[in-house]
């Protein structure tokens, strides 16, 4: 990590309080994954020192639809902190966001440590304690979402908040790949998709994340929440919106975007 990485990390932290910042390309090459993750790590350690607690990880950019929306071509990951969770059927105060978007996902609760850098999809499946419908509320500290891969990685995977369905299911017998997703905003269908959108199967996305984190010496642990990536296009939020995600055979979750 360099002084430049520290300066970029500070710039992003300041944006949480003061609003958006310009794209980071003046200090961080758009394709510099290593530098971007270094920035993310600096801020993760900073926030942990401030008392925030890590409760899991998110895989991002696993759907071609979302990659196309943001102009990127590979998955990434970010950290989930305890204060990012919004209760199922709860509220998210717009004052806590900048330029948020919602996306429906399948989430897993991990039941065993995944410390092998060669973790297979089958090993991930064996380690899953429960499967949940989820909504991720992504946000960007980069003005107008004009992000490159490095921008979103440095910015903790453009993460902000997440909703996890209260009711989880056993993985046994579930068709994750074929699970149809419908997300509504104020009762109107706003996004549709299918489980296969997440790298062919949400378990593939989970295995990619498990391998990546284990290779970095930061493996997923028993009890962690794992968001496996969007199943369809993101939807921009407007104050007052009620958002509900329905994933066939898995469940439903929702939240309202108001104070």
Phi and psi in degrees as GROMACS dihedral restraints (atoms count N, CA, C in turn):
[ dihedral_restraints ]
;  ai    aj    ak    al  type     phi  dphi    fc
    3     4     5     6     1  -117.4    20    10
    4     5     6     7     1   173.9    20    10
    6     7     8     9     1   -61.8    20    10
    7     8     9    10     1   -33.0    20    10
    9    10    11    12     1   -63.6    20    10
   10    11    12    13     1   -44.6    20    10
   12    13    14    15     1   -60.1    20    10
   13    14    15    16     1   -42.4    20    10
   15    16    17    18     1   -61.8    20    10
   16    17    18    19     1   -40.7    20    10
   18    19    20    21     1   -67.7    20    10
   19    20    21    22     1   -40.5    20    10
   21    22    23    24     1   -65.7    20    10
   22    23    24    25     1   -41.6    20    10
   24    25    26    27     1   -60.1    20    10
   25    26    27    28     1   -42.7    20    10
   27    28    29    30     1   -64.9    20    10
   28    29    30    31     1   -38.3    20    10
   30    31    32    33     1   -60.9    20    10
   31    32    33    34     1   -42.7    20    10
   33    34    35    36     1   -68.3    20    10
   34    35    36    37     1   -40.7    20    10
   36    37    38    39     1   -61.7    20    10
   37    38    39    40     1   -41.3    20    10
   39    40    41    42     1   -61.9    20    10
   40    41    42    43     1   -31.2    20    10
   42    43    44    45     1   -66.3    20    10
   43    44    45    46     1   -26.8    20    10
   45    46    47    48     1   -61.1    20    10
   46    47    48    49     1   -33.3    20    10
   48    49    50    51     1   -94.9    20    10
   49    50    51    52     1   -34.1    20    10
   51    52    53    54     1  -109.0    20    10
   52    53    54    55     1     3.7    20    10
   54    55    56    57     1   101.6    20    10
   55    56    57    58     1  -165.4    20    10
   57    58    59    60     1   -74.8    20    10
   58    59    60    61     1   162.4    20    10
   60    61    62    63     1  -125.7    20    10
   61    62    63    64     1   159.6    20    10
   63    64    65    66     1   -64.2    20    10
   64    65    66    67     1   162.2    20    10
   66    67    68    69     1   -51.3    20    10
   67    68    69    70     1   153.1    20    10
   69    70    71    72     1   -88.6    20    10
   70    71    72    73     1     6.9    20    10
   72    73    74    75     1   -64.7    20    10
   73    74    75    76     1   -15.2    20    10
   75    76    77    78     1   -69.1    20    10
   76    77    78    79     1   -22.6    20    10
   78    79    80    81     1  -122.2    20    10
   79    80    81    82     1   -15.6    20    10
   81    82    83    84     1  -136.6    20    10
   82    83    84    85     1   117.4    20    10
   84    85    86    87     1   -58.7    20    10
   85    86    87    88     1   135.7    20    10
   87    88    89    90     1   -56.2    20    10
   88    89    90    91     1   -23.3    20    10
   90    91    92    93     1  -104.2    20    10
   91    92    93    94     1     7.4    20    10
   93    94    95    96     1   -83.2    20    10
   94    95    96    97     1    82.2    20    10
   96    97    98    99     1   -63.9    20    10
   97    98    99   100     1   -42.3    20    10
   99   100   101   102     1   -60.5    20    10
  100   101   102   103     1   -46.4    20    10
  102   103   104   105     1   -64.8    20    10
  103   104   105   106     1   -39.0    20    10
  105   106   107   108     1   -65.3    20    10
  106   107   108   109     1   -43.1    20    10
  108   109   110   111     1   -68.6    20    10
  109   110   111   112     1   -29.6    20    10
  111   112   113   114     1   -62.7    20    10
  112   113   114   115     1   -41.7    20    10
  114   115   116   117     1   -63.9    20    10
  115   116   117   118     1   -45.8    20    10
  117   118   119   120     1   -57.8    20    10
  118   119   120   121     1   -42.9    20    10
  120   121   122   123     1   -64.5    20    10
  121   122   123   124     1   -40.5    20    10
  123   124   125   126     1   -57.1    20    10
  124   125   126   127     1   -46.4    20    10
  126   127   128   129     1   -73.0    20    10
  127   128   129   130     1   -33.7    20    10
  129   130   131   132     1   -59.6    20    10
  130   131   132   133     1   -46.3    20    10
  132   133   134   135     1   -65.5    20    10
  133   134   135   136     1   -37.3    20    10
  135   136   137   138     1   -61.7    20    10
  136   137   138   139     1   -47.8    20    10
  138   139   140   141     1   -68.7    20    10
  139   140   141   142     1   -35.9    20    10
  141   142   143   144     1   -61.0    20    10
  142   143   144   145     1   -40.1    20    10
  144   145   146   147     1   -65.8    20    10
  145   146   147   148     1   -23.6    20    10
  147   148   149   150     1   -84.3    20    10
  148   149   150   151     1    -2.1    20    10
  150   151   152   153     1   104.9    20    10
  151   152   153   154     1    -0.9    20    10
  153   154   155   156     1   -73.8    20    10
  154   155   156   157     1   145.4    20    10
  156   157   158   159     1  -115.2    20    10
  157   158   159   160     1   129.6    20    10
  159   160   161   162     1   -74.8    20    10
  160   161   162   163     1   129.7    20    10
  162   163   164   165     1  -118.7    20    10
  163   164   165   166     1    -0.5    20    10
  165   166   167   168     1   164.6    20    10
  166   167   168   169     1  -164.9    20    10
  168   169   170   171     1  -138.5    20    10
  169   170   171   172     1   159.9    20    10
  171   172   173   174     1  -120.9    20    10
  172   173   174   175     1   137.0    20    10
  174   175   176   177     1   -91.2    20    10
  175   176   177   178     1   132.9    20    10
  177   178   179   180     1  -123.6    20    10
  178   179   180   181     1   164.2    20    10
  180   181   182   183     1    57.3    20    10
  181   182   183   184     1    37.1    20    10
  183   184   185   186     1   -91.1    20    10
  184   185   186   187     1   -11.9    20    10
  186   187   188   189     1  -105.8    20    10
  187   188   189   190     1   133.6    20    10
  189   190   191   192     1   -58.6    20    10
  190   191   192   193     1   -33.9    20    10
  192   193   194   195     1   -62.9    20    10
  193   194   195   196     1   -41.1    20    10
  195   196   197   198     1   -75.1    20    10
  196   197   198   199     1   -38.2    20    10
  198   199   200   201     1   -57.5    20    10
  199   200   201   202     1   -42.8    20    10
  201   202   203   204     1   -65.9    20    10
  202   203   204   205     1   -39.6    20    10
  204   205   206   207     1   -60.7    20    10
  205   206   207   208     1   -36.1    20    10
  207   208   209   210     1  -103.7    20    10
  208   209   210   211     1    -2.7    20    10
  210   211   212   213     1    71.7    20    10
  211   212   213   214     1    33.3    20    10
  213   214   215   216     1  -123.3    20    10
  214   215   216   217     1   168.4    20    10
  216   217   218   219     1  -133.2    20    10
  217   218   219   220     1    12.5    20    10
  219   220   221   222     1  -150.7    20    10
  220   221   222   223     1   157.3    20    10
  222   223   224   225     1   -69.4    20    10
  223   224   225   226     1   164.8    20    10
  225   226   227   228     1  -144.8    20    10
  226   227   228   229     1  -176.2    20    10
  228   229   230   231     1  -144.7    20    10
  229   230   231   232     1   160.9    20    10
  231   232   233   234     1  -144.2    20    10
  232   233   234   235     1   174.0    20    10
  234   235   236   237     1   -99.7    20    10
  235   236   237   238     1   139.3    20    10
  237   238   239   240     1  -103.2    20    10
  238   239   240   241     1   124.2    20    10
  240   241   242   243     1  -103.5    20    10
  241   242   243   244     1   158.2    20    10
  243   244   245   246     1   -59.1    20    10
  244   245   246   247     1   -34.5    20    10
  246   247   248   249     1   -81.5    20    10
  247   248   249   250     1     4.3    20    10
  249   250   251   252     1   -90.7    20    10
  250   251   252   253     1   -10.6    20    10
  252   253   254   255     1   -82.3    20    10
  253   254   255   256     1   130.6    20    10
  255   256   257   258     1  -106.8    20    10
  256   257   258   259     1   133.4    20    10
  258   259   260   261     1   -61.5    20    10
  259   260   261   262     1   142.2    20    10
  261   262   263   264     1   -57.8    20    10
  262   263   264   265     1   129.2    20    10
  264   265   266   267     1    68.7    20    10
  265   266   267   268     1    17.9    20    10
  267   268   269   270     1   -93.9    20    10
  268   269   270   271     1  -164.3    20    10
  270   271   272   273     1  -121.5    20    10
  271   272   273   274     1   148.3    20    10
  273   274   275   276     1  -121.0    20    10
  274   275   276   277     1   119.6    20    10
  276   277   278   279     1   -72.0    20    10
  277   278   279   280     1   122.2    20    10
  279   280   281   282     1   -55.8    20    10
  280   281   282   283     1   -24.9    20    10
  282   283   284   285     1   -65.0    20    10
  283   284   285   286     1   -15.9    20    10
  285   286   287   288     1   -90.5    20    10
  286   287   288   289     1     2.5    20    10
  288   289   290   291     1  -124.2    20    10
  289   290   291   292     1   171.4    20    10
  291   292   293   294     1  -117.3    20    10
  292   293   294   295     1   -64.0    20    10
  294   295   296   297     1  -144.7    20    10
  295   296   297   298     1    68.4    20    10
  297   298   299   300     1   -79.7    20    10
  298   299   300   301     1   154.5    20    10
  300   301   302   303     1  -136.8    20    10
  301   302   303   304     1   152.7    20    10
  303   304   305   306     1  -113.9    20    10
  304   305   306   307     1   145.7    20    10
  306   307   308   309     1  -143.8    20    10
  307   308   309   310     1   142.1    20    10
  309   310   311   312     1   -89.5    20    10
  310   311   312   313     1   140.4    20    10
  312   313   314   315     1  -143.5    20    10
  313   314   315   316     1   166.9    20    10
  315   316   317   318     1  -102.6    20    10
  316   317   318   319     1   134.7    20    10
  318   319   320   321     1  -120.6    20    10
  319   320   321   322     1   154.1    20    10
  321   322   323   324     1  -124.2    20    10
  322   323   324   325     1   144.8    20    10
  324   325   326   327     1   -98.9    20    10
  325   326   327   328     1   123.8    20    10
  327   328   329   330     1   -81.6    20    10
  328   329   330   331     1   131.1    20    10
  330   331   332   333     1  -101.7    20    10
  331   332   333   334     1    -3.8    20    10
  333   334   335   336     1  -152.3    20    10
  334   335   336   337     1   153.4    20    10
  336   337   338   339     1   -62.2    20    10
  337   338   339   340     1   144.3    20    10
  339   340   341   342     1  -123.6    20    10
  340   341   342   343     1    83.0    20    10
  342   343   344   345     1  -103.9    20    10
  343   344   345   346     1     3.5    20    10
  345   346   347   348     1   -90.0    20    10
  346   347   348   349     1   121.3    20    10
  348   349   350   351     1   -63.5    20    10
  349   350   351   352     1   -11.3    20    10
  351   352   353   354     1  -109.7    20    10
  352   353   354   355     1    24.5    20    10
  354   355   356   357     1   -51.7    20    10
  355   356   357   358     1   131.8    20    10
  357   358   359   360     1   -95.5    20    10
  358   359   360   361     1   166.0    20    10
  360   361   362   363     1   -60.0    20    10
  361   362   363   364     1   -38.4    20    10
  363   364   365   366     1   -64.7    20    10
  364   365   366   367     1   -38.8    20    10
  366   367   368   369     1   -67.2    20    10
  367   368   369   370     1   -37.6    20    10
  369   370   371   372     1   -63.6    20    10
  370   371   372   373     1   -46.0    20    10
  372   373   374   375     1   -57.6    20    10
  373   374   375   376     1   -41.0    20    10
  375   376   377   378     1   -67.3    20    10
  376   377   378   379     1   -23.6    20    10
  378   379   380   381     1   -92.8    20    10
  379   380   381   382     1    -5.9    20    10
  381   382   383   384     1   -74.5    20    10
  382   383   384   385     1   124.9    20    10
  384   385   386   387     1   -86.5    20    10
  385   386   387   388     1   -37.9    20    10
  387   388   389   390     1  -159.2    20    10
  388   389   390   391     1   157.9    20    10
  390   391   392   393     1  -118.9    20    10
  391   392   393   394     1   136.8    20    10
  393   394   395   396     1  -136.3    20    10
  394   395   396   397     1   147.8    20    10
  396   397   398   399     1   -71.7    20    10
  397   398   399   400     1   146.4    20    10
  399   400   401   402     1  -148.6    20    10
  400   401   402   403     1   157.3    20    10
  402   403   404   405     1  -125.7    20    10
  403   404   405   406     1   129.2    20    10
  405   406   407   408     1  -103.2    20    10
  406   407   408   409     1   132.3    20    10
  408   409   410   411     1  -100.6    20    10
  409   410   411   412     1   104.3    20    10
  411   412   413   414     1   -89.2    20    10
  412   413   414   415     1   156.3    20    10
  414   415   416   417     1  -153.2    20    10
  415   416   417   418     1   158.1    20    10
  417   418   419   420     1  -131.4    20    10
  418   419   420   421     1   134.7    20    10
  420   421   422   423     1   -84.4    20    10
  421   422   423   424     1     0.2    20    10
  423   424   425   426     1   -94.3    20    10
  424   425   426   427     1   128.8    20    10
  426   427   428   429     1   -54.1    20    10
  427   428   429   430     1   131.4    20    10
  429   430   431   432     1    58.7    20    10
  430   431   432   433     1    22.9    20    10
  432   433   434   435     1    56.6    20    10
  433   434   435   436     1    29.6    20    10
  435   436   437   438     1   -84.8    20    10
  436   437   438   439     1    70.8    20    10
  438   439   440   441     1  -105.6    20    10
  439   440   441   442     1   149.8    20    10
  441   442   443   444     1  -104.6    20    10
  442   443   444   445     1   178.6    20    10
  444   445   446   447     1   -57.2    20    10
  445   446   447   448     1   -44.0    20    10
  447   448   449   450     1   -64.8    20    10
  448   449   450   451     1   -37.8    20    10
  450   451   452   453     1   -58.6    20    10
  451   452   453   454     1   -50.4    20    10
  453   454   455   456     1   -70.6    20    10
  454   455   456   457     1   -36.9    20    10
  456   457   458   459     1   -63.7    20    10
  457   458   459   460     1   -49.3    20    10
  459   460   461   462     1   -58.2    20    10
  460   461   462   463     1   -34.6    20    10
  462   463   464   465     1   -87.5    20    10
  463   464   465   466     1    38.2    20    10
  465   466   467   468     1    53.5    20    10
  466   467   468   469     1    42.6    20    10
  468   469   470   471     1    65.9    20    10
  469   470   471   472     1    26.7    20    10
  471   472   473   474     1    54.0    20    10
  472   473   474   475     1    34.2    20    10
  474   475   476   477     1   -86.8    20    10
  475   476   477   478     1   159.4    20    10
  477   478   479   480     1  -148.1    20    10
  478   479   480   481     1   -63.2    20    10
  480   481   482   483     1  -144.1    20    10
  481   482   483   484     1   167.7    20    10
  483   484   485   486     1  -152.7    20    10
  484   485   486   487     1   153.5    20    10
  486   487   488   489     1  -119.8    20    10
  487   488   489   490     1   132.7    20    10
  489   490   491   492     1  -120.1    20    10
  490   491   492   493     1   127.3    20    10
  492   493   494   495     1   -56.0    20    10
  493   494   495   496     1   136.5    20    10
  495   496   497   498     1   -60.4    20    10
  496   497   498   499     1   -36.5    20    10
  498   499   500   501     1   -95.5    20    10
  499   500   501   502     1   122.6    20    10
  501   502   503   504     1  -109.6    20    10
  502   503   504   505     1   159.4    20    10
  504   505   506   507     1  -120.1    20    10
  505   506   507   508     1   157.4    20    10
  507   508   509   510     1   -69.7    20    10
  508   509   510   511     1   145.7    20    10
  510   511   512   513     1   -67.7    20    10
  511   512   513   514     1   -27.6    20    10
  513   514   515   516     1   -54.9    20    10
  514   515   516   517     1   125.1    20    10
  516   517   518   519     1    83.9    20    10
  517   518   519   520     1    -4.3    20    10
  519   520   521   522     1   -82.1    20    10
  520   521   522   523     1   140.2    20    10
  522   523   524   525     1   -97.7    20    10
  523   524   525   526     1    84.7    20    10
  525   526   527   528     1   -68.8    20    10
  526   527   528   529     1   -40.0    20    10
  528   529   530   531     1   -62.4    20    10
  529   530   531   532     1   -40.2    20    10
  531   532   533   534     1   -94.3    20    10
  532   533   534   535     1     1.7    20    10
  534   535   536   537     1   -64.8    20    10
  535   536   537   538     1   119.2    20    10
  537   538   539   540     1   -80.2    20    10
  538   539   540   541     1   136.6    20    10
  540   541   542   543     1  -114.3    20    10
  541   542   543   544     1   137.2    20    10
  543   544   545   546     1  -135.5    20    10
  544   545   546   547     1   124.6    20    10
  546   547   548   549     1  -114.7    20    10
  547   548   549   550     1   128.3    20    10
  549   550   551   552     1  -112.6    20    10
  550   551   552   553     1   149.8    20    10
  552   553   554   555     1  -123.6    20    10
  553   554   555   556     1   116.7    20    10
  555   556   557   558     1    55.7    20    10
  556   557   558   559     1    37.1    20    10
  558   559   560   561     1    88.2    20    10
  559   560   561   562     1   -11.6    20    10
  561   562   563   564     1  -100.4    20    10
  562   563   564   565     1   137.2    20    10
  564   565   566   567     1   -63.8    20    10
  565   566   567   568     1   125.4    20    10
  567   568   569   570     1  -117.3    20    10
  568   569   570   571     1   -20.5    20    10
  570   571   572   573     1  -157.8    20    10
  571   572   573   574     1   139.2    20    10
  573   574   575   576     1  -132.2    20    10
  574   575   576   577     1   158.7    20    10
  576   577   578   579     1  -176.6    20    10
  577   578   579   580     1  -165.8    20    10
  579   580   581   582     1  -150.6    20    10
  580   581   582   583     1   156.6    20    10
  582   583   584   585     1   -55.8    20    10
  583   584   585   586     1   -32.0    20    10
  585   586   587   588     1   -63.2    20    10
  586   587   588   589     1   -14.4    20    10
  588   589   590   591     1   -64.2    20    10
  589   590   591   592     1   -25.5    20    10
  591   592   593   594     1   -89.5    20    10
  592   593   594   595     1    82.8    20    10
  594   595   596   597     1    54.1    20    10
  595   596   597   598     1    34.6    20    10
  597   598   599   600     1    90.0    20    10
  598   599   600   601     1   -27.0    20    10
  600   601   602   603     1  -170.8    20    10
  601   602   603   604     1   134.3    20    10
  603   604   605   606     1   -53.6    20    10
  604   605   606   607     1   -28.1    20    10
  606   607   608   609     1   -67.6    20    10
  607   608   609   610     1   -31.4    20    10
  609   610   611   612     1   -65.1    20    10
  610   611   612   613     1   -42.5    20    10
  612   613   614   615     1   -63.4    20    10
  613   614   615   616     1   -40.5    20    10
  615   616   617   618     1   -65.0    20    10
  616   617   618   619     1   -40.1    20    10
  618   619   620   621     1   -67.3    20    10
  619   620   621   622     1   -40.4    20    10
  621   622   623   624     1   -58.3    20    10
  622   623   624   625     1   -45.1    20    10
  624   625   626   627     1   -65.7    20    10
  625   626   627   628     1   -42.8    20    10
  627   628   629   630     1   -60.7    20    10
  628   629   630   631     1   -45.0    20    10
  630   631   632   633     1   -64.2    20    10
  631   632   633   634     1   -44.5    20    10
  633   634   635   636     1   -62.1    20    10
  634   635   636   637     1   -46.7    20    10
  636   637   638   639     1   -68.5    20    10
  637   638   639   640     1   -40.2    20    10
  639   640   641   642     1   -62.7    20    10
  640   641   642   643     1   -38.9    20    10
  642   643   644   645     1   -65.1    20    10
  643   644   645   646     1   -23.3    20    10
  645   646   647   648     1   -92.1    20    10
  646   647   648   649     1     0.2    20    10
  648   649   650   651     1    76.3    20    10
  649   650   651   652     1    21.6    20    10
  651   652   653   654     1  -128.3    20    10
  652   653   654   655     1    56.7    20    10
  654   655   656   657     1   -65.7    20    10
  655   656   657   658     1   154.7    20    10
  657   658   659   660     1   -64.4    20    10
  658   659   660   661     1   142.2    20    10
  660   661   662   663     1  -116.8    20    10
  661   662   663   664     1   157.2    20    10
  663   664   665   666     1   -54.5    20    10
  664   665   666   667     1   131.9    20    10
  666   667   668   669     1    97.6    20    10
  667   668   669   670     1   -14.1    20    10
  669   670   671   672     1   -67.2    20    10
  670   671   672   673     1   147.5    20    10
  672   673   674   675     1   -91.0    20    10
  673   674   675   676     1   134.8    20    10
  675   676   677   678     1  -126.1    20    10
  676   677   678   679     1   113.4    20    10
  678   679   680   681     1   -89.6    20    10
  679   680   681   682     1   124.1    20    10
  681   682   683   684     1   -93.1    20    10
  682   683   684   685     1     2.9    20    10
  684   685   686   687     1   108.9    20    10
  685   686   687   688     1   157.7    20    10
  687   688   689   690     1   -65.3    20    10
  688   689   690   691     1   143.8    20    10
  690   691   692   693     1   -99.2    20    10
  691   692   693   694     1    -5.0    20    10
  693   694   695   696     1  -164.8    20    10
  694   695   696   697     1  -175.8    20    10
  696   697   698   699     1   -62.3    20    10
  697   698   699   700     1   150.7    20    10
  699   700   701   702     1   -72.9    20    10
  700   701   702   703     1   156.4    20    10
  702   703   704   705     1  -127.4    20    10
  703   704   705   706     1   128.1    20    10
  705   706   707   708     1   -70.7    20    10
  706   707   708   709     1   137.1    20    10
  708   709   710   711     1   -95.8    20    10
  709   710   711   712     1   144.7    20    10
  711   712   713   714     1  -124.5    20    10
  712   713   714   715     1   136.4    20    10
  714   715   716   717     1   -49.3    20    10
  715   716   717   718     1   134.3    20    10
  717   718   719   720     1   100.3    20    10
  718   719   720   721     1   -13.9    20    10
  720   721   722   723     1   -64.3    20    10
  721   722   723   724     1   140.0    20    10
  723   724   725   726     1  -109.2    20    10
  724   725   726   727     1   121.5    20    10
  726   727   728   729     1  -114.8    20    10
  727   728   729   730     1   130.8    20    10
  729   730   731   732     1  -132.4    20    10
  730   731   732   733     1   133.7    20    10
  732   733   734   735     1  -111.2    20    10
  733   734   735   736     1   128.5    20    10
  735   736   737   738     1  -120.3    20    10
  736   737   738   739     1   122.2    20    10
  738   739   740   741     1  -119.5    20    10
  739   740   741   742     1   115.1    20    10
  741   742   743   744     1   -57.5    20    10
  742   743   744   745     1   129.8    20    10
  744   745   746   747     1    80.2    20    10
  745   746   747   748     1    -4.2    20    10
  747   748   749   750     1  -120.7    20    10
  748   749   750   751     1   -47.9    20    10
  750   751   752   753     1   152.3    20    10
  751   752   753   754     1  -172.3    20    10
  753   754   755   756     1  -135.4    20    10
  754   755   756   757     1   145.0    20    10
  756   757   758   759     1  -146.9    20    10
  757   758   759   760     1   162.8    20    10
  759   760   761   762     1  -158.0    20    10
  760   761   762   763     1   165.8    20    10
  762   763   764   765     1  -157.9    20    10
  763   764   765   766     1   163.4    20    10
  765   766   767   768     1  -116.8    20    10
  766   767   768   769     1   133.9    20    10
  768   769   770   771     1   -94.7    20    10
  769   770   771   772     1    78.2    20    10
  771   772   773   774     1  -159.4    20    10
  772   773   774   775     1   161.9    20    10
